[in-house]
Amino acid sequence: REQAPLLANAIANRVTYGEGHPLAANELGTEASIKATDAAALRGFWQAHYRPENATLVVAGDLSEAELRALVEPLFG
């Protein structure tokens, strides 16, 4: 409620799409849903979705695959 652009966007979506439309919902959730979210739920979401096998490393430049591996394996394993 303290950030005018987010509030304006939420109101604009409700006016544009109408109450109850999926695109009218605030992507940050409702006040009730935010209050109902606890640390365990956030931790569970993080552990389920933020996984190494779901990540992609995009690299551009003049280096070989071997050179790239030597640079990133110490950082990412």
C-alpha positions in Angstrom: 0.0 0.0 0.0 3.0 2.3 0.4 4.3 1.9 -3.2 2.1 4.0 -5.6 3.2 2.2 -8.8 2.2 -1.2 -7.4 -1.1 0.1 -6.1 -1.9 1.8 -9.4 -1.1 -1.4 -11.3 -3.3 -3.5 -9.1 -6.2 -1.1 -9.5 -5.7 -0.9 -13.2 -5.7 -4.7 -13.6 -9.0 -4.9 -11.7 -10.6 -2.2 -13.8 -9.2 -3.5 -17.1 -10.1 -7.2 -16.6 -12.8 -7.1 -13.9 -13.0 -8.7 -10.5 -12.5 -12.4 -10.5 -10.5 -12.5 -13.8 -7.1 -14.3 -13.4 -5.3 -11.3 -14.8 -6.9 -9.0 -12.3 -5.2 -10.7 -9.4 -2.2 -9.0 -7.8 0.9 -11.2 -8.6 2.2 -10.4 -5.1 -0.9 -11.9 -3.5 -3.6 -10.6 -1.2 -3.1 -9.2 2.2 -4.7 -12.4 3.6 -2.5 -14.7 1.5 0.7 -12.8 2.5 -0.3 -13.0 6.2 -0.9 -16.7 5.9 2.5 -17.4 4.4 5.1 -18.4 6.9 8.8 -19.2 6.8 8.2 -22.9 6.4 6.1 -22.3 3.3 8.7 -20.0 1.8 11.5 -22.5 2.6 9.5 -25.3 1.0 8.8 -23.3 -2.1 12.5 -22.4 -2.4 13.7 -26.0 -1.9 11.2 -27.3 -4.5 11.8 -24.8 -7.2 15.3 -23.2 -6.9 17.3 -26.3 -7.8 20.6 -26.7 -9.7 18.9 -29.0 -12.2 16.5 -26.2 -13.0 19.2 -23.6 -13.7 20.8 -22.6 -16.9 24.2 -20.9 -17.3 24.4 -18.7 -20.4 27.9 -17.7 -21.5 29.1 -15.6 -24.4 32.7 -15.1 -25.4 35.7 -16.5 -27.0 36.6 -19.5 -24.8 36.4 -23.2 -25.1 34.2 -25.5 -23.2 37.2 -26.7 -21.2 38.2 -23.1 -20.3 34.6 -22.4 -19.3 34.4 -25.5 -17.1 37.7 -24.5 -15.4 36.1 -21.1 -14.5 32.7 -22.2 -13.3 33.2 -25.6 -11.7 35.0 -24.1 -8.6 32.0 -21.8 -8.2 29.1 -24.1 -9.0 30.4 -27.6 -8.5 
